[in-house]
Amino acid sequence: MSVAPAPGRREQRKQDRRCAILAAARRSFLEEGYAATSMSGLLKTLGGSKTTIWSYFRSKEELFAAVVEDATRTFREEVKAELSLTGDLEDALSGFCRSLMTKVVAPEALATWRLVVAESARFPEVGKIFYALAAHPTQATLSKFIAYHIRAARLRDEDAERMANMLINMCSGLQNRCLWGVSVPQPEEIKADASAFAKYFLLTFST
């Protein structure tokens, strides 16, 4: 198995600069909001020229999309790992629910959700970008997993996408309670709920 060569100094500097821009933008979006974040404002934080920052991201929309993609990359890989086609079905569903609930109640995830809800009415691109790069990939991965088990005759076919949405909606209640300031979930509560939701799902759809 060949190993990819390490990036040269010039390429490494470009990667480091891009990471610095994303980190600064992420802080600004979460702390100041989408509307108050500007490319010129980021330049004051980062230094450099407009030409430099525009060479990485051609618009604030593109920058926001990159921030969302970067912030959710690890979680998307975690979801794929949880929904292994070779493991036990109930364990996989429980692991998915646990990962999703742990992710959505994390402080940065709650801050991001507040940002998306607050800004989407004035800036529809915010909601569309978040859905396309964060919410939809999770739903799509779960739908494919469910469809596989439908074909294997382990689950009834009641539309894999609708079935996926139902399980995701079960998990979202915990985030709502956090957003409303009603409760701060503990890992034990998340684990117990994840196990229960997987059982409820299988009671409803198992063949």
RAJO-V84999 format. One record per residue. RES is the residue in one small letter. SS is DSSP state (@ for helix, = for strand, . for the rest). OMEGA is omega in degrees with one decimal (* if undefined). NEAR is the number of other C-alpha atoms within 12 Angstrom. Layout:
RES,SS,OMEGA,NEAR  RES,SS,OMEGA,NEAR
This chain:
m,.,-178.0,3  s,.,179.2,4  v,.,-179.3,6  a,.,179.8,7  p,.,177.9,8  a,.,-179.8,9  p,.,175.7,13  g,.,-176.8,11  r,@,-177.6,10  r,@,-179.9,11  e,@,178.4,13  q,@,177.4,14  r,@,178.3,13  k,@,178.7,18  q,@,179.5,16  d,@,179.6,16  r,@,179.0,22  r,@,178.2,25  c,@,179.3,22  a,@,178.3,23  i,@,-179.4,37  l,@,-179.5,32  a,@,179.5,24  a,@,179.5,29  a,@,179.1,40  r,@,178.4,33  r,@,-177.1,25  s,@,179.4,31  f,@,-176.3,36  l,@,-175.9,29  e,@,-175.1,18  e,@,-176.2,22  g,.,-178.2,27  y,.,-176.4,35  a,.,-175.3,26  a,.,178.4,20  t,.,179.5,27  s,.,178.9,27  m,@,180.0,36  s,@,176.7,22  g,@,178.0,23  l,@,178.2,30  l,@,178.6,22  k,@,179.4,18  t,@,-171.2,21  l,@,-171.7,23  g,.,-178.9,18  g,.,-175.3,19  s,.,176.3,17  k,@,-179.6,20  t,@,-178.7,14  t,@,-176.5,20  i,@,179.3,33  w,@,177.5,21  s,@,177.5,18  y,@,-176.4,24  f,.,-172.7,23  r,.,-179.5,17  s,.,176.6,19  k,@,175.9,32  e,@,-178.6,26  e,@,178.8,24  l,@,178.6,35  f,@,178.1,41  a,@,179.4,30  a,@,178.0,29  v,@,180.0,34  v,@,-179.7,37  e,@,-179.3,26  d,@,-176.5,24  a,@,-175.5,26  t,@,-175.7,29  r,@,-177.8,18  t,@,-179.9,17  f,@,179.0,29  r,@,178.1,29  e,@,178.1,21  e,@,179.0,23  v,@,179.0,34  k,@,179.7,27  a,@,179.7,21  e,@,-176.0,29  l,.,177.6,36  s,.,-179.9,26  l,.,-175.6,22  t,.,-176.8,14  g,.,178.1,16  d,.,-175.5,16  l,@,-178.4,28  e,@,178.7,31  d,@,-179.5,24  a,@,179.4,31  l,@,178.1,41  s,@,178.3,35  g,@,177.0,34  f,@,-179.0,42  c,@,179.9,44  r,@,179.5,39  s,@,-178.7,33  l,@,-178.8,41  m,@,177.3,41  t,@,-179.4,33  k,@,-170.6,34  v,@,177.9,35  v,.,175.6,33  a,.,-175.9,22  p,@,-178.5,18  e,@,177.6,22  a,@,177.2,29  l,@,178.2,27  a,@,178.9,26  t,@,180.0,36  w,@,177.1,32  r,@,178.5,29  l,@,-177.4,32  v,@,-179.4,31  v,@,-176.7,23  a,@,-171.0,21  e,@,-171.7,26  s,@,-179.4,22  a,.,179.9,15  r,.,-177.4,15  f,.,-176.1,22  p,@,-179.5,18  e,@,-179.5,25  v,@,179.5,34  g,@,-179.0,29  k,@,179.2,22  i,@,-178.8,27  f,@,179.5,35  y,@,-175.5,24  a,@,-172.4,20  l,@,-178.0,28  a,@,-174.5,36  a,@,-174.6,31  h,@,178.7,23  p,@,178.0,25  t,@,178.9,37  q,@,-177.5,32  a,@,178.7,27  t,@,178.5,32  l,@,179.4,37  s,@,179.0,30  k,@,177.6,25  f,@,179.3,33  i,@,179.7,40  a,@,177.6,27  y,@,-178.1,23  h,@,170.8,32  i,@,179.2,24  r,@,178.8,17  a,.,176.7,16  a,.,175.8,14  r,.,179.6,21  l,=,174.1,25  r,.,179.7,22  d,.,174.5,23  e,.,180.0,20  d,.,-174.8,20  a,@,-178.7,26  e,@,178.3,24  r,@,178.1,20  m,@,177.7,32  a,@,179.4,33  n,@,-179.5,24  m,@,-179.7,27  l,@,178.5,37  i,@,179.1,35  n,@,174.4,22  m,@,-175.8,29  c,@,-172.5,38  s,@,-178.2,29  g,@,179.7,26  l,@,177.8,34  q,@,179.3,31  n,@,-179.6,23  r,@,176.5,18  c,@,179.9,25  l,@,-179.4,26  w,.,-179.0,14  g,.,-177.8,13  v,.,-176.4,12  s,.,173.0,15  v,.,-173.9,22  p,.,175.1,27  q,.,-179.3,17  p,@,-179.3,18  e,@,178.6,14  e,@,179.0,19  i,@,-179.8,31  k,@,-179.6,26  a,@,179.1,20  d,@,-179.9,31  a,@,178.9,34  s,@,-179.7,29  a,@,-178.7,24  f,@,177.4,33  a,@,179.6,33  k,@,178.6,24  y,@,-179.3,22  f,@,-177.7,30  l,@,175.4,27  l,@,-178.8,15  t,@,-168.6,18  f,@,179.8,27  s,=,178.9,22  t,.,*,16
